[in-house]
Amino acid sequence: MPVSREVTSPKSPIRTGEVELLEFFAQKRACYERDRELAHSGAEELARGIRNALLAVAPLWLGLALWLAR
């Protein structure tokens, strides 16, 4: 006699398989959002570093431009 593997919880009419699937997708989405947030913050830090480096050497470029303009 075949055994039914789809069981309903006594508290909820949703099958446990459906709940597990929803939990899987929720965890997958949470991982995706965390990875996206880490990548986004890394890109922001890189942009900030480049901007700070350009601002740090700006006086040197300005001095070189004035010296060449003479």
N, C-alpha and C positions, 0 to 999 in steps of 0.2 A: 504494500500500500504506500503510495507516495506521501511524503511529508511536506507540508506547506512551511516554507521558511519565512514567509511574510507574517509577522506577528504584530498585532496592534497592542498598544499600551493600554492598561485599564484606565489611565487618567486622560488619554487623548485618543481621538479617532485616527490620528496620523500614524501610518505604518512606521516602524522603527527604521526600516531601510531608507525611507524618505528623510527622516530626521538625520541619519548618518550622512546622507548625500548633502543635505543643507549645511551640516556642520563642516563637511569637507570643503564645500565651496566658500564658506565663511572664512575658514582658515587659509585657503588659497588666496582669497582676496586680501586678507590681512597681511599675508606675506608679500603680496604684490605691492600693496600700499607702503609697507615698511621699506621695501627695496627702492621704490620710487622716491620716497622721502630721503633716504640715504644718498641716492644718486643726485637728487636735486640740491641737497645741502652741500655735497661735494663740489658740484658745479658752481654754486654760489661762492664757496670758499676760494676756488680757483680764480673766479672772476675778480673777487676782492683782492687776492694776491697780485694779480696782473695789474689791476688798477693802482694799487699801492706802489708797485715797482715803477710804473710809468710816472707816477707823481714824484717819486723819489729822484728819478733821473731827469725830470723836466728842467730843472735849473741848468743842468749840464748841456742839454740840447739848446736851451735858450742862449747860454753863453757862447756855444759854438756858432750858432746862427748870427749873433751880434758880431763875433770876431770875423766871420766870413763876409759879413756885410760891409766891413770897413774897407 
